[in-house]
Amino acid sequence: MEGDTFSGIGNGTQIDGKVVQTFQKSFVQVQNILDHNRLLINEINQNHESKIPDNLSRNVGLIRELNNNIRRVVDLYADLSSSFTKSMDASSEGDSSGAMKSDGKAGHKRNRPA
């Protein structure tokens, strides 16, 4: 798979197989964390419903773990977003068919208001 390219973005942009592997790895990590969070939430709910003091005390640690997991998911998505942007920028820089707009700027970049 290494060295393979994929052109499934819709605009003909090719993505290196290594980039796809990185995305897949990150998405698997996110899914594993979310699956674990589901289990944590179920346990937190059971402990809460039981109203047993030890179970309620245990929830403090479980909620901390849940919060940390959510932070990890946010970080993974931020890294994915950054990686995706970099890979798109790199692939568009290598694209010689970037049409010029009437203002003389390449059409593949988005202009943001100041």
The 8 nearest C-alpha neighbors of each residue, nearest first, counted from 0:
[[1, 3, 16, 2, 17, 20, 4, 15],
 [0, 2, 16, 3, 17, 15, 4, 20],
 [1, 3, 16, 0, 15, 4, 17, 14],
 [4, 2, 16, 0, 1, 15, 5, 17],
 [5, 3, 15, 14, 16, 13, 2, 6],
 [4, 6, 14, 13, 7, 15, 3, 16],
 [7, 5, 13, 11, 12, 8, 14, 4],
 [6, 8, 9, 5, 11, 13, 12, 10],
 [9, 7, 10, 6, 12, 11, 13, 5],
 [8, 10, 7, 11, 12, 6, 13, 5],
 [9, 11, 12, 8, 7, 6, 13, 107],
 [10, 12, 6, 9, 13, 8, 7, 5],
 [13, 11, 6, 10, 8, 14, 90, 9],
 [12, 14, 6, 5, 4, 11, 15, 90],
 [13, 15, 5, 4, 6, 16, 12, 18],
 [14, 16, 4, 18, 17, 3, 2, 5],
 [17, 15, 3, 19, 4, 18, 1, 2],
 [16, 18, 20, 15, 19, 1, 21, 2],
 [19, 17, 21, 15, 16, 20, 22, 14],
 [18, 20, 16, 22, 21, 17, 23, 15],
 [19, 21, 23, 17, 18, 22, 24, 16],
 [22, 20, 18, 24, 19, 23, 25, 17],
 [23, 21, 19, 25, 20, 24, 26, 18],
 [22, 24, 20, 26, 25, 21, 19, 27],
 [25, 23, 21, 27, 22, 26, 20, 28],
 [26, 24, 28, 22, 27, 23, 29, 21],
 [25, 27, 29, 23, 28, 24, 30, 22],
 [26, 28, 30, 24, 25, 29, 31, 23],
 [29, 27, 25, 31, 26, 30, 32, 24],
 [30, 28, 26, 32, 27, 31, 72, 33],
 [29, 31, 33, 27, 32, 28, 34, 26],
 [32, 30, 34, 28, 33, 29, 27, 35],
 [31, 33, 35, 29, 34, 30, 36, 28],
 [32, 34, 36, 30, 35, 31, 29, 37],
 [35, 33, 31, 37, 36, 32, 30, 38],
 [34, 36, 32, 38, 37, 33, 31, 39],
 [37, 35, 33, 39, 38, 34, 40, 32],
 [36, 38, 34, 40, 35, 39, 41, 33],
 [39, 37, 41, 35, 36, 40, 42, 34],
 [40, 38, 36, 42, 41, 37, 43, 35],
 [41, 39, 43, 37, 42, 38, 36, 44],
 [40, 42, 38, 44, 39, 43, 45, 37],
 [41, 43, 45, 39, 44, 40, 46, 38],
 [42, 44, 40, 46, 41, 45, 58, 39],
 [45, 43, 47, 41, 42, 46, 40, 48],
 [46, 44, 42, 48, 47, 43, 49, 41],
 [47, 45, 54, 43, 49, 44, 48, 55],
 [46, 48, 44, 45, 50, 49, 55, 43],
 [47, 49, 45, 50, 46, 44, 51, 43],
 [48, 50, 46, 51, 47, 45, 54, 55],
 [51, 49, 47, 48, 52, 55, 46, 54],
 [50, 52, 54, 49, 53, 55, 46, 47],
 [53, 51, 55, 54, 56, 50, 57, 49],
 [54, 52, 56, 55, 51, 57, 50, 46],
 [55, 53, 57, 46, 51, 56, 52, 58],
 [54, 56, 52, 58, 57, 53, 46, 47],
 [55, 57, 53, 58, 54, 59, 52, 60],
 [58, 56, 54, 55, 59, 60, 53, 61],
 [57, 59, 61, 55, 56, 60, 43, 62],
 [58, 60, 62, 57, 61, 56, 63, 55],
 [61, 59, 63, 58, 62, 57, 64, 56],
 [60, 62, 58, 64, 63, 59, 65, 57],
 [61, 63, 65, 59, 64, 60, 58, 66],
 [64, 62, 60, 66, 65, 61, 67, 59],
 [63, 65, 61, 67, 62, 66, 68, 60],
 [64, 66, 62, 68, 63, 67, 36, 61],
 [67, 65, 63, 69, 68, 64, 62, 70],
 [68, 66, 70, 64, 69, 65, 63, 71],
 [67, 69, 71, 65, 70, 66, 64, 72],
 [68, 70, 72, 66, 71, 67, 65, 73],
 [71, 69, 67, 73, 68, 72, 74, 66],
 [70, 72, 68, 74, 69, 73, 75, 67],
 [73, 71, 75, 69, 74, 70, 29, 76],
 [72, 74, 70, 76, 71, 75, 77, 69],
 [75, 73, 77, 71, 72, 76, 78, 70],
 [74, 76, 72, 78, 77, 73, 79, 71],
 [77, 75, 79, 73, 78, 74, 80, 72],
 [76, 78, 74, 80, 79, 75, 73, 81],
 [79, 77, 75, 81, 76, 80, 82, 74],
 [80, 78, 76, 82, 77, 81, 83, 75],
 [79, 81, 77, 83, 78, 82, 76, 84],
 [80, 82, 78, 84, 79, 83, 85, 77],
 [83, 81, 79, 85, 84, 80, 78, 86],
 [82, 84, 86, 80, 85, 81, 79, 87],
 [83, 85, 87, 81, 82, 86, 88, 80],
 [86, 84, 88, 82, 83, 87, 89, 81],
 [85, 87, 89, 83, 88, 84, 90, 82],
 [88, 86, 90, 84, 89, 85, 91, 83],
 [89, 87, 85, 91, 86, 90, 84, 92],
 [90, 88, 86, 92, 87, 91, 85, 93],
 [89, 91, 87, 93, 92, 88, 86, 94],
 [90, 92, 94, 88, 93, 89, 87, 107],
 [93, 91, 89, 94, 90, 88, 95, 87],
 [92, 94, 90, 91, 95, 89, 88, 96],
 [95, 93, 91, 92, 96, 97, 90, 12],
 [94, 96, 97, 93, 92, 91, 98, 90],
 [95, 97, 94, 98, 91, 93, 99, 105],
 [98, 96, 95, 105, 106, 94, 107, 99],
 [99, 97, 106, 105, 96, 100, 107, 104],
 [98, 100, 105, 104, 106, 103, 97, 101],
 [101, 99, 103, 102, 104, 106, 105, 98],
 [100, 102, 103, 99, 104, 105, 106, 98],
 [101, 103, 100, 104, 99, 105, 106, 98],
 [104, 102, 100, 101, 99, 105, 106, 98],
 [105, 103, 100, 99, 102, 106, 101, 108],
 [104, 106, 99, 107, 98, 97, 100, 108],
 [105, 107, 98, 99, 108, 100, 97, 104],
 [106, 108, 105, 97, 109, 91, 98, 104],
 [109, 107, 106, 105, 110, 104, 88, 91],
 [108, 110, 111, 107, 106, 105, 112, 104],
 [109, 111, 108, 112, 113, 104, 106, 107],
 [112, 110, 109, 113, 108, 107, 104, 106],
 [111, 113, 110, 109, 108, 104, 102, 106],
 [112, 111, 110, 109, 108, 104, 102, 105]]
